[in-house]
């Protein structure tokens, strides 16, 4: 009778205990959640922006003044004013010197300009490669891809001997700027990638407090790939040492996950006199040789690349950095400074009617149907779906982006990546080299209970959910909901803070 009459359960809005109870849309879904139901299991407390700013300032001072070496992590919301906070501190403490690391060269330039506007003196940026000719640009990109970045300076010096006057001047200025920054004694702004190249004796670290703007962990631990054909080409070269040859042979002979001991990971130097040999190679053989976690699928070999943050102490300010994840991948002491969260001025909506995976979006008519209902100013989605949604913003390339603040945004898709990446990340924490499968299951994360396809392994599940949350929160943060009364609509079956679940 109830089905025939199409009676629906009463909404929890009619219940006198609605504000006290952790519930779904109605009593039925609260008691027996459906596949798309995201159920809050822990009340989140939100404060005013003013209180959140004050708390962030206090936590920042604790971290800066701490005498403990290691990583000091301040997890604070996007848009709360982390950058302005540390720049004002630098401006009011001229006797202290800082090294600031940010994700991109674009953000480096923006923070430099902001520092000058705030009256920060004695501040410079590490130089960025000039806009060289397409030929030279291609050569340099190739050097970085094969792991020969350390030879870029030598390569530019040789190249300048036969280059045009304009390009020779640009090269000379760049190399002069590189040399000058090493002896500069003021504040410096650099990139995540650059700071990870510095050893503990680097002049950049001397006398400076290190501030990391945004989460640096995925630059410290990443996954690269190389074709097995490229590995074979290198193995045919006579200059290979016996340990390098043996490592590459083991990689090719096993189509599966493999772990290597430190002794089985020999150094491989892509020396400048061998560059011609590597013209047809696109992968980083040097990084593969030093990697201890590898997966060969028969055609391509993927592997973990580890880089170290070599300074004694660093303060990390990020909306997505998690102390527990950092403890998995570093031997340094990790200190957590959780900051109070402020309520959004804008509106965040979560549409869970589909998984919104790449597979779901590929179904016939799915994207066209979604486009008809979109009324946002911009879309952030998968790289493979950019053209379909007529956008230029995709997951993995929006960190630090400020041009969308105050805009109505649609964030489309659950940003899963290959299982291989998650498993290699897990192996890098000490897990065994074997295949771990995903399955649909209910799990809890950040105060929510929900169903998702994930790993039964606690470690892999933590890594998987952290990566998903990082991508989604970065996308949501582009609108600066803390400061602007705009709307962000997320199409993903994954819980995000302060979302109204549709």
DRENDO-1510 file (C-alpha; in Angstrom, 1 decimal, always signed):
<recs>
REC; n; res; u; v; w
REC; 1; UNK; +0.0; +0.0; +0.0 .
REC; 2; UNK; +2.8; +2.5; +0.9 .
REC; 3; UNK; +4.6; +1.7; -2.3 .
REC; 4; UNK; +1.4; +1.9; -4.4 .
REC; 5; UNK; +0.5; +5.3; -2.8 .
REC; 6; UNK; +4.1; +6.5; -3.3 .
REC; 7; UNK; +4.5; +7.5; +0.3 .
REC; 8; UNK; +7.9; +8.9; +1.1 .
REC; 9; UNK; +9.6; +8.9; +4.6 .
REC; 10; UNK; +9.2; +12.1; +6.4 .
REC; 11; UNK; +12.1; +14.5; +6.3 .
REC; 12; UNK; +14.3; +14.9; +9.4 .
REC; 13; UNK; +13.4; +18.6; +9.1 .
REC; 14; UNK; +10.1; +17.8; +10.8 .
REC; 15; UNK; +11.8; +16.2; +13.8 .
REC; 16; UNK; +12.2; +18.3; +17.0 .
REC; 17; UNK; +15.7; +16.6; +17.5 .
REC; 18; UNK; +17.0; +17.5; +14.1 .
REC; 19; UNK; +19.7; +19.8; +15.4 .
REC; 20; UNK; +20.9; +17.4; +18.0 .
REC; 21; UNK; +20.9; +14.2; +16.0 .
REC; 22; UNK; +23.5; +13.1; +13.5 .
REC; 23; UNK; +21.2; +12.0; +10.6 .
REC; 24; UNK; +20.7; +11.5; +6.9 .
REC; 25; UNK; +17.8; +12.9; +4.9 .
REC; 26; UNK; +15.2; +10.9; +6.8 .
REC; 27; UNK; +14.8; +8.3; +9.5 .
REC; 28; UNK; +14.9; +5.4; +7.1 .
REC; 29; UNK; +18.2; +6.4; +5.6 .
REC; 30; UNK; +19.6; +7.2; +9.0 .
REC; 31; UNK; +18.8; +3.7; +10.3 .
REC; 32; UNK; +19.7; +1.9; +7.0 .
REC; 33; UNK; +21.9; +4.0; +4.8 .
REC; 34; UNK; +21.6; +3.5; +1.0 .
REC; 35; UNK; +24.5; +3.2; -1.4 .
REC; 36; UNK; +24.6; +7.0; -2.0 .
REC; 37; UNK; +23.9; +8.0; +1.6 .
REC; 38; UNK; +26.6; +9.9; +3.4 .
REC; 39; UNK; +25.8; +9.9; +7.1 .
REC; 40; UNK; +27.5; +12.3; +9.6 .
REC; 41; UNK; +28.7; +10.4; +12.6 .
REC; 42; UNK; +30.5; +13.3; +14.3 .
REC; 43; UNK; +29.4; +16.8; +14.8 .
REC; 44; UNK; +31.7; +19.4; +13.3 .
REC; 45; UNK; +32.2; +22.6; +15.2 .
REC; 46; UNK; +32.6; +25.8; +13.2 .
REC; 47; UNK; +33.6; +29.3; +14.5 .
REC; 48; UNK; +33.6; +32.8; +13.1 .
REC; 49; UNK; +36.3; +33.8; +10.6 .
REC; 50; UNK; +37.7; +36.2; +13.2 .
REC; 51; UNK; +38.1; +33.4; +15.8 .
REC; 52; UNK; +39.6; +31.1; +13.2 .
REC; 53; UNK; +42.1; +33.7; +12.1 .
REC; 54; UNK; +43.1; +34.4; +15.7 .
REC; 55; UNK; +43.6; +30.6; +16.4 .
REC; 56; UNK; +45.7; +30.2; +13.2 .
REC; 57; UNK; +47.9; +33.1; +14.3 .
REC; 58; UNK; +48.4; +31.5; +17.7 .
REC; 59; UNK; +49.2; +28.1; +16.3 .
REC; 60; UNK; +51.6; +29.7; +13.8 .
REC; 61; UNK; +53.5; +31.5; +16.6 .
REC; 62; UNK; +53.8; +28.2; +18.5 .
REC; 63; UNK; +55.2; +26.4; +15.5 .
REC; 64; UNK; +57.6; +29.2; +14.6 .
REC; 65; UNK; +58.9; +29.6; +18.1 .
REC; 66; UNK; +59.2; +25.8; +18.8 .
REC; 67; UNK; +62.8; +24.7; +19.3 .
REC; 68; UNK; +62.0; +21.1; +18.1 .
REC; 69; UNK; +63.4; +20.0; +14.8 .
REC; 70; UNK; +61.2; +18.2; +12.3 .
REC; 71; UNK; +58.0; +19.1; +10.5 .
REC; 72; UNK; +55.4; +21.4; +12.1 .
REC; 73; UNK; +52.1; +21.0; +10.3 .
REC; 74; UNK; +49.4; +23.6; +10.5 .
REC; 75; UNK; +46.2; +22.3; +8.8 .
REC; 76; UNK; +44.0; +25.4; +8.1 .
REC; 77; UNK; +41.3; +26.1; +5.6 .
REC; 78; UNK; +41.9; +27.5; +2.2 .
REC; 79; UNK; +41.3; +31.2; +2.2 .
REC; 80; UNK; +41.7; +31.7; +5.9 .
REC; 81; UNK; +44.8; +33.9; +5.3 .
REC; 82; UNK; +47.8; +31.6; +5.7 .
REC; 83; UNK; +50.0; +33.5; +3.2 .
REC; 84; UNK; +49.1; +36.9; +4.5 .
REC; 85; UNK; +49.8; +35.7; +8.0 .
REC; 86; UNK; +53.4; +34.6; +7.4 .
REC; 87; UNK; +54.2; +37.6; +5.1 .
REC; 88; UNK; +53.0; +40.0; +7.9 .
REC; 89; UNK; +55.2; +38.1; +10.4 .
REC; 90; UNK; +58.2; +38.4; +8.0 .
REC; 91; UNK; +57.5; +42.1; +7.6 .
REC; 92; UNK; +57.4; +42.8; +11.3 .
REC; 93; UNK; +60.4; +40.6; +12.1 .
REC; 94; UNK; +63.2; +42.0; +9.8 .
REC; 95; UNK; +65.9; +40.4; +11.8 .
REC; 96; UNK; +64.6; +36.9; +11.1 .
REC; 97; UNK; +65.2; +35.3; +7.6 .
REC; 98; UNK; +62.9; +32.9; +5.9 .
REC; 99; UNK; +62.9; +30.5; +2.9 .
REC; 100; UNK; +59.4; +30.1; +1.5 .
REC; 101; UNK; +58.5; +27.2; -0.8 .
REC; 102; UNK; +55.3; +27.1; -2.9 .
REC; 103; UNK; +54.0; +24.7; -5.5 .
REC; 104; UNK; +54.4; +26.6; -8.7 .
REC; 105; UNK; +56.5; +29.4; -10.3 .
REC; 106; UNK; +53.2; +31.4; -10.9 .
REC; 107; UNK; +52.4; +31.3; -7.2 .
REC; 108; UNK; +56.0; +32.2; -6.4 .
REC; 109; UNK; +55.6; +35.4; -8.5 .
REC; 110; UNK; +52.2; +36.2; -6.9 .
REC; 111; UNK; +53.6; +35.9; -3.3 .
REC; 112; UNK; +56.6; +37.9; -4.2 .
REC; 113; UNK; +54.4; +40.8; -5.5 .
REC; 114; UNK; +52.2; +40.5; -2.4 .
REC; 115; UNK; +55.3; +40.6; -0.1 .
REC; 116; UNK; +56.5; +43.8; -1.8 .
REC; 117; UNK; +53.0; +45.4; -1.4 .
REC; 118; UNK; +53.0; +44.5; +2.3 .
REC; 119; UNK; +56.4; +46.2; +2.7 .
REC; 120; UNK; +58.6; +43.1; +3.1 .
REC; 121; UNK; +62.2; +44.1; +2.4 .
REC; 122; UNK; +65.1; +42.0; +1.4 .
REC; 123; UNK; +63.2; +39.3; -0.5 .
REC; 124; UNK; +64.0; +37.6; -3.8 .
REC; 125; UNK; +62.9; +34.6; -5.8 .
REC; 126; UNK; +65.0; +31.7; -7.1 .
REC; 127; UNK; +65.1; +32.2; -10.9 .
REC; 128; UNK; +62.8; +30.5; -13.3 .
REC; 129; UNK; +64.0; +29.3; -16.7 .
REC; 130; UNK; +63.4; +32.0; -19.3 .
REC; 131; UNK; +61.3; +31.5; -22.4 .
REC; 132; UNK; +63.8; +29.9; -24.6 .
REC; 133; UNK; +63.3; +28.7; -28.2 .
REC; 134; UNK; +61.2; +25.7; -28.8 .
REC; 135; UNK; +64.3; +23.6; -29.6 .
REC; 136; UNK; +66.1; +24.5; -26.4 .
REC; 137; UNK; +62.9; +24.2; -24.3 .
REC; 138; UNK; +62.4; +20.7; -25.7 .
REC; 139; UNK; +65.9; +19.7; -24.9 .
REC; 140; UNK; +65.6; +21.0; -21.3 .
REC; 141; UNK; +62.3; +19.2; -20.7 .
REC; 142; UNK; +63.9; +16.0; -22.0 .
REC; 143; UNK; +66.8; +16.4; -19.6 .
REC; 144; UNK; +64.4; +16.7; -16.6 .
REC; 145; UNK; +62.3; +13.7; -17.8 .
REC; 146; UNK; +65.3; +11.4; -17.9 .
REC; 147; UNK; +66.6; +12.5; -14.5 .
REC; 148; UNK; +69.4; +14.7; -15.7 .
REC; 149; UNK; +68.2; +18.0; -14.2 .
REC; 150; UNK; +71.5; +18.4; -12.4 .
REC; 151; UNK; +73.2; +18.9; -15.7 .
REC; 152; UNK; +70.9; +21.7; -17.0 .
REC; 153; UNK; +73.4; +24.4; -16.0 .
REC; 154; UNK; +76.3; +22.7; -17.8 .
REC; 155; UNK; +74.1; +22.0; -20.8 .
REC; 156; UNK; +73.0; +25.7; -21.0 .
REC; 157; UNK; +76.7; +26.8; -20.9 .
REC; 158; UNK; +77.6; +24.5; -23.8 .
REC; 159; UNK; +74.5; +25.5; -25.8 .
REC; 160; UNK; +75.2; +29.2; -25.4 .
REC; 161; UNK; +78.4; +28.9; -27.3 .
REC; 162; UNK; +76.5; +28.4; -30.5 .
REC; 163; UNK; +73.2; +30.1; -29.7 .
REC; 164; UNK; +71.9; +33.4; -31.0 .
REC; 165; UNK; +72.9; +36.6; -29.2 .
REC; 166; UNK; +69.5; +37.0; -27.6 .
REC; 167; UNK; +69.4; +33.5; -26.3 .
REC; 168; UNK; +73.0; +33.6; -25.1 .
REC; 169; UNK; +72.1; +36.8; -23.1 .
REC; 170; UNK; +69.1; +35.1; -21.6 .
REC; 171; UNK; +71.2; +32.0; -20.6 .
REC; 172; UNK; +73.9; +34.2; -19.1 .
REC; 173; UNK; +71.4; +36.2; -17.0 .
REC; 174; UNK; +69.7; +33.0; -15.8 .
REC; 175; UNK; +73.0; +31.4; -14.7 .
REC; 176; UNK; +74.1; +34.7; -13.1 .
REC; 177; UNK; +70.8; +34.8; -11.1 .
REC; 178; UNK; +71.4; +31.2; -10.0 .
REC; 179; UNK; +74.8; +32.1; -8.7 .
REC; 180; UNK; +73.6; +35.3; -7.0 .
REC; 181; UNK; +70.8; +33.6; -5.0 .
REC; 182; UNK; +73.3; +31.3; -3.4 .
REC; 183; UNK; +75.1; +34.2; -1.7 .
REC; 184; UNK; +72.0; +36.3; -1.0 .
REC; 185; UNK; +71.4; +36.7; +2.7 .
REC; 186; UNK; +67.7; +37.9; +2.7 .
REC; 187; UNK; +64.4; +36.2; +2.5 .
REC; 188; UNK; +63.9; +33.8; -0.5 .
REC; 189; UNK; +60.9; +32.4; -2.3 .
REC; 190; UNK; +61.3; +29.1; -4.2 .
REC; 191; UNK; +59.3; +26.1; -5.4 .
REC; 192; UNK; +58.5; +22.8; -3.8 .
REC; 193; UNK; +60.6; +21.0; -6.5 .
REC; 194; UNK; +63.6; +23.3; -6.0 .
REC; 195; UNK; +63.7; +23.0; -2.2 .
REC; 196; UNK; +63.6; +19.2; -2.5 .
REC; 197; UNK; +66.8; +19.3; -4.6 .
REC; 198; UNK; +68.8; +21.0; -1.8 .
REC; 199; UNK; +70.9; +19.0; +0.6 .
REC; 200; UNK; +71.2; +19.8; +4.3 .
REC; 201; UNK; +74.3; +22.0; +3.7 .
REC; 202; UNK; +72.6; +24.1; +1.1 .
REC; 203; UNK; +73.2; +27.9; +1.4 .
REC; 204; UNK; +69.4; +28.4; +1.0 .
REC; 205; UNK; +68.9; +26.8; +4.4 .
REC; 206; UNK; +71.6; +28.7; +6.3 .
REC; 207; UNK; +70.2; +31.0; +8.9 .
REC; 208; UNK; +66.6; +30.7; +7.5 .
REC; 209; UNK; +63.4; +29.4; +8.9 .
REC; 210; UNK; +61.7; +27.2; +6.3 .
REC; 211; UNK; +58.0; +27.8; +5.5 .
REC; 212; UNK; +56.2; +25.4; +3.2 .
REC; 213; UNK; +53.1; +26.9; +1.6 .
REC; 214; UNK; +50.6; +24.1; +0.6 .
REC; 215; UNK; +51.1; +20.3; +1.0 .
REC; 216; UNK; +54.5; +19.2; -0.3 .
REC; 217; UNK; +54.1; +15.5; +0.4 .
REC; 218; UNK; +53.1; +14.5; -3.2 .
REC; 219; UNK; +56.3; +16.2; -4.4 .
REC; 220; UNK; +58.3; +14.3; -1.8 .
REC; 221; UNK; +56.7; +10.9; -2.7 .
REC; 222; UNK; +55.5; +10.4; -6.3 .
REC; 223; UNK; +55.1; +7.8; -8.9 .
REC; 224; UNK; +56.8; +7.8; -12.3 .
REC; 225; UNK; +56.6; +5.4; -15.3 .
REC; 226; UNK; +58.9; +4.3; -18.0 .
REC; 227; UNK; +58.3; +2.0; -21.0 .
REC; 228; UNK; +59.9; -1.5; -20.9 .
REC; 229; UNK; +61.2; -0.8; -24.3 .
REC; 230; UNK; +63.2; +2.1; -22.9 .
REC; 231; UNK; +64.6; -0.1; -20.2 .
REC; 232; UNK; +65.7; -2.6; -22.8 .
REC; 233; UNK; +67.4; +0.1; -24.8 .
REC; 234; UNK; +69.5; +1.2; -21.8 .
REC; 235; UNK; +70.4; -2.4; -21.0 .
REC; 236; UNK; +72.0; -2.8; -24.4 .
REC; 237; UNK; +74.5; +0.0; -23.6 .
REC; 238; UNK; +78.0; -1.3; -22.7 .
REC; 239; UNK; +78.7; +1.4; -20.0 .
REC; 240; UNK; +76.2; +0.0; -17.5 .
REC; 241; UNK; +77.7; -1.3; -14.3 .
REC; 242; UNK; +76.9; -4.8; -13.2 .
REC; 243; UNK; +74.6; -3.8; -10.3 .
REC; 244; UNK; +72.5; -1.5; -12.6 .
REC; 245; UNK; +72.2; -4.2; -15.2 .
REC; 246; UNK; +71.0; -6.7; -12.6 .
REC; 247; UNK; +68.5; -4.3; -11.2 .
REC; 248; UNK; +67.0; -3.5; -14.6 .
REC; 249; UNK; +67.0; -7.2; -15.5 .
REC; 250; UNK; +65.0; -8.1; -12.3 .
REC; 251; UNK; +62.5; -5.4; -13.0 .
REC; 252; UNK; +61.9; -6.7; -16.5 .
REC; 253; UNK; +61.7; -10.4; -15.6 .
REC; 254; UNK; +58.9; -9.9; -13.0 .
REC; 255; UNK; +55.5; -8.8; -14.2 .
REC; 256; UNK; +54.3; -7.8; -10.8 .
REC; 257; UNK; +55.0; -5.7; -7.7 .
REC; 258; UNK; +58.6; -5.9; -6.4 .
REC; 259; UNK; +60.5; -4.5; -3.5 .
REC; 260; UNK; +64.2; -4.0; -3.5 .
REC; 261; UNK; +66.6; -3.6; -0.6 .
REC; 262; UNK; +68.8; -0.5; -0.4 .
REC; 263; UNK; +71.8; -2.6; -1.6 .
REC; 264; UNK; +69.8; -3.6; -4.7 .
REC; 265; UNK; +69.3; +0.0; -5.7 .
REC; 266; UNK; +72.6; +1.3; -7.3 .
REC; 267; UNK; +73.2; +4.9; -8.2 .
REC; 268; UNK; +73.0; +5.6; -11.9 .
REC; 269; UNK; +74.5; +8.8; -13.2 .
REC; 270; UNK; +73.1; +10.2; -16.5 .
REC; 271; UNK; +76.4; +11.8; -17.3 .
REC; 272; UNK; +76.5; +14.7; -19.7 .
REC; 273; UNK; +78.8; +12.8; -22.2 .
REC; 274; UNK; +76.0; +10.2; -22.5 .
REC; 275; UNK; +73.2; +12.5; -23.5 .
REC; 276; UNK; +73.2; +11.4; -27.1 .
REC; 277; UNK; +72.5; +7.8; -26.0 .
REC; 278; UNK; +69.4; +9.0; -24.2 .
REC; 279; UNK; +67.9; +11.0; -27.0 .
REC; 280; UNK; +65.4; +8.2; -27.7 .
REC; 281; UNK; +64.7; +7.5; -24.0 .
REC; 282; UNK; +61.7; +9.3; -22.3 .
REC; 283; UNK; +61.8; +7.8; -18.8 .
REC; 284; UNK; +63.9; +8.4; -15.7 .
REC; 285; UNK; +66.2; +5.5; -15.6 .
REC; 286; UNK; +68.2; +7.0; -12.8 .
REC; 287; UNK; +65.1; +7.3; -10.5 .
REC; 288; UNK; +64.1; +3.7; -11.4 .
REC; 289; UNK; +67.5; +2.4; -10.4 .
REC; 290; UNK; +67.3; +4.0; -7.0 .
REC; 291; UNK; +63.6; +3.1; -6.4 .
REC; 292; UNK; +62.8; +0.4; -4.0 .
REC; 293; UNK; +59.1; -0.1; -5.0 .
REC; 294; UNK; +58.3; -1.1; -8.5 .
REC; 295; UNK; +55.5; -2.5; -10.6 .
REC; 296; UNK; +55.8; -4.0; -14.1 .
REC; 297; UNK; +52.6; -4.7; -16.1 .
REC; 298; UNK; +54.5; -6.2; -19.1 .
REC; 299; UNK; +54.5; -3.0; -21.1 .
REC; 300; UNK; +55.2; -0.2; -18.6 .
REC; 301; UNK; +57.1; -0.1; -15.3 .
REC; 302; UNK; +55.9; +2.3; -12.6 .
REC; 303; UNK; +58.0; +3.1; -9.5 .
REC; 304; UNK; +58.1; +5.3; -6.4 .
REC; 305; UNK; +60.4; +8.3; -6.4 .
REC; 306; UNK; +61.4; +9.6; -2.9 .
REC; 307; UNK; +62.8; +13.0; -2.2 .
REC; 308; UNK; +63.8; +14.4; +1.1 .
REC; 309; UNK; +63.2; +17.7; +2.8 .
REC; 310; UNK; +66.7; +18.2; +4.1 .
REC; 311; UNK; +66.3; +21.2; +6.4 .
REC; 312; UNK; +66.3; +20.6; +10.2 .
REC; 313; UNK; +62.9; +22.3; +10.7 .
REC; 314; UNK; +60.0; +23.3; +8.5 .
REC; 315; UNK; +56.6; +24.8; +9.1 .
REC; 316; UNK; +54.0; +23.5; +6.7 .
REC; 317; UNK; +50.8; +25.5; +6.1 .
REC; 318; UNK; +48.1; +23.7; +4.2 .
REC; 319; UNK; +44.4; +22.9; +4.0 .
REC; 320; UNK; +45.1; +19.2; +3.1 .
REC; 321; UNK; +48.3; +18.2; +4.9 .
REC; 322; UNK; +47.8; +15.4; +7.4 .
REC; 323; UNK; +50.3; +14.7; +10.1 .
REC; 324; UNK; +49.5; +10.9; +10.1 .
REC; 325; UNK; +50.4; +10.7; +6.4 .
REC; 326; UNK; +53.6; +12.6; +6.8 .
REC; 327; UNK; +54.6; +10.2; +9.7 .
REC; 328; UNK; +54.3; +7.3; +7.2 .
REC; 329; UNK; +56.9; +8.7; +4.8 .
REC; 330; UNK; +59.5; +10.6; +6.9 .
REC; 331; UNK; +61.9; +9.8; +9.6 .
REC; 332; UNK; +61.6; +13.3; +11.0 .
REC; 333; UNK; +59.5; +14.2; +14.0 .
REC; 334; UNK; +56.1; +15.5; +13.0 .
REC; 335; UNK; +54.1; +17.9; +15.1 .
REC; 336; UNK; +50.5; +18.6; +14.5 .
REC; 337; UNK; +48.8; +22.0; +15.0 .
REC; 338; UNK; +45.1; +21.5; +14.0 .
REC; 339; UNK; +43.4; +24.9; +13.5 .
REC; 340; UNK; +39.8; +25.8; +14.2 .
REC; 341; UNK; +37.5; +25.8; +11.2 .
REC; 342; UNK; +35.3; +28.8; +10.2 .
REC; 343; UNK; +31.9; +28.5; +8.7 .
REC; 344; UNK; +31.6; +29.3; +5.0 .
REC; 345; UNK; +30.0; +32.5; +3.8 .
REC; 346; UNK; +29.2; +30.7; +0.5 .
REC; 347; UNK; +27.2; +27.6; -0.1 .
REC; 348; UNK; +28.7; +24.1; -0.8 .
REC; 349; UNK; +26.4; +21.5; -2.3 .
REC; 350; UNK; +27.2; +17.8; -2.8 .
REC; 351; UNK; +25.4; +15.8; -5.5 .
REC; 352; UNK; +25.7; +12.0; -4.7 .
REC; 353; UNK; +23.2; +10.7; -7.3 .
REC; 354; UNK; +26.1; +9.1; -9.2 .
REC; 355; UNK; +29.6; +8.0; -8.5 .
REC; 356; UNK; +30.7; +10.5; -11.2 .
REC; 357; UNK; +33.7; +8.4; -11.9 .
REC; 358; UNK; +35.5; +8.5; -15.3 .
REC; 359; UNK; +33.5; +5.4; -16.2 .
REC; 360; UNK; +30.2; +7.0; -15.2 .
REC; 361; UNK; +30.9; +10.2; -17.2 .
REC; 362; UNK; +31.8; +8.0; -20.2 .
REC; 363; UNK; +28.3; +6.6; -20.4 .
REC; 364; UNK; +26.3; +7.7; -23.4 .
REC; 365; UNK; +24.5; +11.0; -22.8 .
REC; 366; UNK; +25.8; +11.5; -19.2 .
REC; 367; UNK; +27.9; +14.6; -19.9 .
REC; 368; UNK; +25.3; +16.2; -22.2 .
REC; 369; UNK; +22.7; +15.7; -19.5 .
REC; 370; UNK; +25.0; +17.3; -16.9 .
REC; 371; UNK; +25.9; +20.3; -19.0 .
REC; 372; UNK; +22.2; +21.2; -19.4 .
REC; 373; UNK; +21.9; +21.6; -15.7 .
REC; 374; UNK; +25.1; +23.5; -15.0 .
REC; 375; UNK; +24.9; +27.2; -14.3 .
REC; 376; UNK; +28.3; +27.8; -12.9 .
REC; 377; UNK; +31.0; +30.2; -14.0 .
REC; 378; UNK; +33.7; +27.5; -14.2 .
REC; 379; UNK; +34.1; +23.8; -14.1 .
REC; 380; UNK; +36.9; +21.7; -12.6 .
REC; 381; UNK; +37.0; +18.1; -13.7 .
REC; 382; UNK; +39.3; +15.3; -15.0 .
REC; 383; UNK; +41.9; +16.2; -17.6 .
REC; 384; UNK; +40.2; +13.8; -20.1 .
REC; 385; UNK; +36.9; +15.6; -19.7 .
REC; 386; UNK; +38.1; +19.2; -20.0 .
REC; 387; UNK; +37.1; +19.6; -23.7 .
REC; 388; UNK; +33.7; +18.0; -23.1 .
REC; 389; UNK; +32.9; +20.6; -20.4 .
REC; 390; UNK; +34.6; +23.4; -22.2 .
REC; 391; UNK; +37.0; +24.2; -19.3 .
REC; 392; UNK; +40.7; +24.6; -18.8 .
REC; 393; UNK; +40.8; +23.5; -15.1 .
REC; 394; UNK; +41.5; +19.9; -14.1 .
REC; 395; UNK; +42.5; +18.0; -11.0 .
REC; 396; UNK; +46.2; +18.1; -10.3 .
REC; 397; UNK; +46.8; +21.5; -12.0 .
REC; 398; UNK; +44.8; +24.0; -9.8 .
REC; 399; UNK; +46.9; +24.2; -6.7 .
REC; 400; UNK; +47.3; +27.9; -5.7 .
REC; 401; UNK; +45.0; +29.1; -8.5 .
REC; 402; UNK; +43.4; +32.4; -7.5 .
REC; 403; UNK; +41.4; +33.5; -10.6 .
REC; 404; UNK; +38.3; +31.6; -9.5 .
REC; 405; UNK; +37.8; +33.3; -6.1 .
REC; 406; UNK; +34.2; +34.4; -5.7 .
REC; 407; UNK; +33.0; +32.4; -8.7 .
REC; 408; UNK; +30.3; +29.8; -8.8 .
REC; 409; UNK; +32.1; +26.5; -9.5 .
REC; 410; UNK; +31.1; +23.0; -10.5 .
REC; 411; UNK; +33.6; +20.4; -9.3 .
REC; 412; UNK; +32.8; +17.3; -11.4 .
REC; 413; UNK; +34.1; +13.7; -10.8 .
REC; 414; UNK; +35.6; +11.6; -8.0 .
REC; 415; UNK; +39.4; +12.0; -8.7 .
REC; 416; UNK; +40.5; +8.3; -8.4 .
REC; 417; UNK; +43.7; +7.3; -10.0 .
REC; 418; UNK; +45.2; +3.9; -10.9 .
REC; 419; UNK; +45.3; +1.3; -8.1 .
REC; 420; UNK; +49.0; +0.9; -8.9 .
REC; 421; UNK; +49.7; +4.3; -7.6 .
REC; 422; UNK; +47.9; +3.7; -4.3 .
REC; 423; UNK; +49.6; +0.3; -3.9 .
REC; 424; UNK; +53.1; +1.7; -4.6 .
REC; 425; UNK; +52.5; +4.4; -2.0 .
REC; 426; UNK; +51.5; +1.7; +0.4 .
REC; 427; UNK; +54.6; -0.3; -0.4 .
REC; 428; UNK; +56.7; +2.8; +0.4 .
REC; 429; UNK; +55.3; +2.7; +3.9 .
REC; 430; UNK; +56.5; -0.9; +4.4 .
REC; 431; UNK; +53.6; -2.9; +3.0 .
REC; 432; UNK; +54.4; -6.2; +1.2 .
REC; 433; UNK; +54.8; -6.2; -2.6 .
REC; 434; UNK; +51.6; -7.8; -3.7 .
REC; 435; UNK; +48.3; -6.9; -5.4 .
REC; 436; UNK; +45.6; -5.4; -3.2 .
REC; 437; UNK; +42.1; -5.2; -4.6 .
REC; 438; UNK; +39.4; -2.6; -4.1 .
REC; 439; UNK; +35.9; -3.4; -3.0 .
REC; 440; UNK; +32.7; -1.5; -2.3 .
REC; 441; UNK; +32.3; -1.0; +1.4 .
REC; 442; UNK; +31.0; +1.4; +4.0 .
REC; 443; UNK; +33.8; +3.2; +5.8 .
REC; 444; UNK; +34.2; +6.2; +8.0 .
REC; 445; UNK; +36.4; +9.3; +7.4 .
REC; 446; UNK; +36.5; +12.8; +8.7 .
REC; 447; UNK; +33.3; +12.3; +10.7 .
REC; 448; UNK; +31.2; +10.7; +8.0 .
REC; 449; UNK; +30.0; +7.2; +7.2 .
REC; 450; UNK; +29.6; +6.4; +3.5 .
REC; 451; UNK; +30.0; +3.7; +0.9 .
REC; 452; UNK; +32.9; +3.8; -1.5 .
REC; 453; UNK; +35.1; +1.4; -3.5 .
REC; 454; UNK; +38.3; +1.3; -1.6 .
REC; 455; UNK; +40.9; -1.0; +0.0 .
REC; 456; UNK; +40.3; -3.2; +3.0 .
REC; 457; UNK; +43.8; -2.5; +4.2 .
REC; 458; UNK; +43.8; +0.3; +6.7 .
REC; 459; UNK; +47.0; +1.8; +5.4 .
REC; 460; UNK; +45.9; +1.8; +1.7 .
REC; 461; UNK; +42.5; +3.0; +2.6 .
REC; 462; UNK; +44.0; +6.0; +4.5 .
REC; 463; UNK; +46.2; +6.8; +1.6 .
REC; 464; UNK; +43.4; +6.5; -0.9 .
REC; 465; UNK; +40.9; +8.6; +1.0 .
REC; 466; UNK; +43.5; +11.3; +1.8 .
REC; 467; UNK; +44.4; +11.6; -1.9 .
REC; 468; UNK; +40.7; +11.9; -2.9 .
REC; 469; UNK; +40.1; +14.5; -0.2 .
REC; 470; UNK; +43.2; +16.5; -1.2 .
REC; 471; UNK; +42.0; +16.9; -4.8 .
REC; 472; UNK; +38.4; +17.7; -3.9 .
REC; 473; UNK; +39.3; +20.3; -1.2 .
REC; 474; UNK; +41.9; +21.9; -3.5 .
REC; 475; UNK; +39.2; +22.3; -6.1 .
REC; 476; UNK; +36.6; +23.6; -3.7 .
REC; 477; UNK; +39.1; +26.0; -2.2 .
REC; 478; UNK; +39.5; +27.9; -5.5 .
REC; 479; UNK; +36.2; +29.7; -4.9 .
REC; 480; UNK; +37.3; +30.9; -1.5 .
REC; 481; UNK; +33.9; +30.1; +0.1 .
REC; 482; UNK; +35.2; +31.5; +3.5 .
REC; 483; UNK; +35.2; +35.0; +2.0 .
REC; 484; UNK; +32.7; +35.1; -0.8 .
REC; 485; UNK; +28.9; +34.3; -0.9 .
REC; 486; UNK; +29.3; +32.1; -4.0 .
REC; 487; UNK; +28.2; +28.5; -4.6 .
REC; 488; UNK; +30.3; +25.5; -5.3 .
REC; 489; UNK; +28.5; +22.3; -6.4 .
REC; 490; UNK; +30.5; +19.0; -6.1 .
REC; 491; UNK; +29.5; +16.0; -8.1 .
REC; 492; UNK; +31.1; +13.1; -6.3 .
REC; 493; UNK; +30.0; +10.4; -3.8 .
REC; 494; UNK; +32.5; +11.6; -1.2 .
REC; 495; UNK; +32.0; +13.7; +1.9 .
REC; 496; UNK; +33.4; +17.2; +2.1 .
REC; 497; UNK; +33.3; +19.5; +5.0 .
REC; 498; UNK; +30.3; +21.8; +5.3 .
REC; 499; UNK; +28.5; +20.4; +2.3 .
REC; 500; UNK; +24.7; +20.4; +2.0 .
REC; 501; UNK; +24.0; +16.9; +0.7 .
REC; 502; UNK; +21.4; +17.0; -2.0 .
</recs>
